[in-house]
Amino acid sequence: MEAWIVASLVALWVVVLANLAVTAALVRRAVQPPAHPWSVKPGLEAGAPVPDFEASTGSGQDVRLSDLWGRSLLLFLLSPGCSPCRAIAPAVVRFAERTVAQRAQLAVAVFGSPEASREALPQLFEDGLTVLMPKADAEQVRATFRVPVPAWCAISEQGTVVESGMLMDREEQWQRLEAALAGAPAQ
């Protein structure tokens, strides 16, 4: 055989093997689930202490989140710059109205400037909910809860996490949150 034919065959096999290696790497990457940016499971673990922070309420009072402990608390975490948060805010208000007679209390932590929060989420301020706007860097406070917004966190009377997760406008989740407010184990 001539040398140029041997060289062509060797070059062809090198290209075929390189293509096979690249294809295998792409298939392996497509099959692996993406890693979550904060942890394997977003949210604070049950039993963990809830991060405390200073905030202004919608009515202008200065409070700490820990001022609300002593009764079970369901804390919603929203941001005015988040379109899913703006879309779910009316459902949060309806949920608050539906569960007002229960023993627990509800609050909404809004991670944004007071002006942007009032403009983007006005229904939260009109309906008598406890709205907390962190005084410190809002993104830093939100990051301590280890969840992207919109989210929720059920807090015990002692200030520990009962459960937390992403907030979606699904009837099963609202029922789950009602059960958490009533002190029943979530399913």
N, C-alpha and C positions, 0 to 999 in steps of 0.2 A: 504494500500500500504506500501510497505517496504520503509524504510528511504533512502536506497541507490538509489531506483528508483526516488524518489522525488528529491534527491540531483542531480542526473544525469539530470533530466528534467530542473531544475533550472539552472544548468551549461550550458546546451544546449541553453536555451533561452538567457542567458547572452552572449554567443558567437554569436548567431544570431543577437541580438541587437547591439553588438559592430561592427559586420560586416556591418550592415545596416548604422550605423553612419559613418564608414570609407568610404563606397561607396558614401553616400550622399556628404561628404566633397570633394571627388575626382571629382565627377560630377560638383559640384559648382565651383571648381577651374578650371576645363577644359572649362567651359562656359565663365568665366570672361576673358575679353581681358587683355593682359599684359600691365602694366603701362610703359609709355615711360620713359627712364632714366632722361630726362631733364625737360619735361613738357608734358602736354596733347597734344599740337601741337608743333612739333619741329620748331625751327627757331625763329628769332626775329619778333615781331609783327610789322605790317605796321605802320609807323609814328614814331617808336622808333629811337633814335639816334644810328648811326652805331658806334661800338667800334673803336676808332682810335688806331693805333699802329705804331711803328717805324719798318722799314724794309730796307733790302738791295734789290736792283733790280737785275735781272739776269746779268746786265752789271756792277754791283758793286756800283751803286749810292746809297746814303743814302736818304730815303724819308719817309714820313708819309703817311698813307692812306688818310688823309685829304688833302694832296697836290693834290690829283686827283679829289677832289670835285670841283664844279663849272660847270660841265657837268654831265649828267646822266652817271652812272657807273654800269656796270654789273661785279660783282666780283665772280669768280669761286673759290671754296675752295677745294684744293686737298692735298694729302699727298703721299710721295714716298713709304711709307710702306703699302699702301692700294691698294690691287689688283684691286678693281673696279675703283679706281682713275687712275691707270696705263692703264686700258682698255679703259676708256672714254677720256683720254687725246687727242688722235688723232681726236675725234669728236669735242672737244673743239677748236682745231686748225682749223678744217674745218669750224666750226661755226664762228670763228673770221674772216676767209678769206671771208666768205659769207656776213658778216655784216659790213665790214670795211668802207663802204661808209655812214653808218648811223651816226647820230649826236652824239650818245653816245660813250663812250669808254669802253673798256674791260680790265680787269686785272685778274690775277690768283694769289691767295695767296697760297703758297706752304708751308705746315707745316712739315718741316724736315730740316736736315742739308743741306747746299748748295751742298756738294759733293753727298749725297744720292739723292737729288732732281735732279741734273743734270744727274746722272746715271740712275735713274728710269723713269724720265720724260723728256728725251732729246728733244723731238719735241717741247716742250713749249719754250725752250731756243733758238731753231734754227729759229723760225718763227716770230720773232719780237714782240711777245706779251709782255705786261708789266707784269713781274713776280716779285712778292713781297715775300721775305722770312723774316718773323718776326725776329727781333733781340732778343726780350724777349723770354721767354719759349713758344715755338710754341704751345704746347698743351693747355696752359693757354689762349693764344690768340684765338685759335680755339674754346675753350669752351665758350668764351664770345659771340660767334655767335649762340650758342645753337643748333647746328646741327652736326650730324655725317658727315664725308666726304664720298663720294664727294657731294658737295652742291653748291648752288649759292645764291647770294643776289643782288637784284636790288636796287641801291642806288640813291636817288634824288640828284639834284644839290646842295641842302642844307645839304647833309650828313645824311638824314634820310632813313629808310628802306621803300621801295615801296612794296617789296614782297621778300620772301626767301623760299627755300625749298631744298629737296633732288635732286640731279642731276642724271637723268637716260637717257640713250641713246635711246630716243623715239622721233619720228618725231613730235608728238603733243607737247612735251615739248620744242623742239627747236623752233617751231612756237610761242609758248607762250613767250619764251625768246626774240624772234625777236619783238613781239608786245610790250614787256616791254621796249626794247631798243628804239622803235619808239615812246614811250610815250602813247601807247594805253593801256586801262585797260586790265589786264590779265583775261582770262576766265576760 
